[in-house]
Amino acid sequence: MTRCPPEFGPKSPMVNAAGWVVVALGLILGALLFRVVAQRSRGLRWIFRVAVIVLGLAGMAVVWTGGLVLAVGFFFLRC
């Protein structure tokens, strides 16, 4: 993590804005994924429902992390 060389010039604010849009989309999609999983798990026995909801939470965390990693890798730390 070093500074960008001066010859690249200042980064456009639109690049950072696009990065924040990617982060927001990751958060929204992760929350929607969990909501769908929780709703679809209704009617299951409680032990299976708990397992499905835990997997839904893990999926939500993966989508959130993926959105953050994409934003950092392709928008925030690019010169």
C-alpha positions, 0 to 999 in steps of 0.5 A: 500500500504505497502512494500513487506516483505523481504522474497519475494525477488526482483520482476522480471522485467518481471512482470513489463514488463507484466504489461506495456504490459497489459496497452498498450493493454488496450490503443490500444483496447480502441482506436480501439473500439472508431475508430470502433464506430465512423466509424459505426456511419456514416450515422446516423443523427447528434444527434444520431451520437453524442450520439453514439460517446459519448458512444464510448468515454465512452467505450474507457475510461472504457477499458483504466481504466480496463487495468490500474486497471488490470496492477496495481492489478495483476502486479505492486503491487504484491509481 
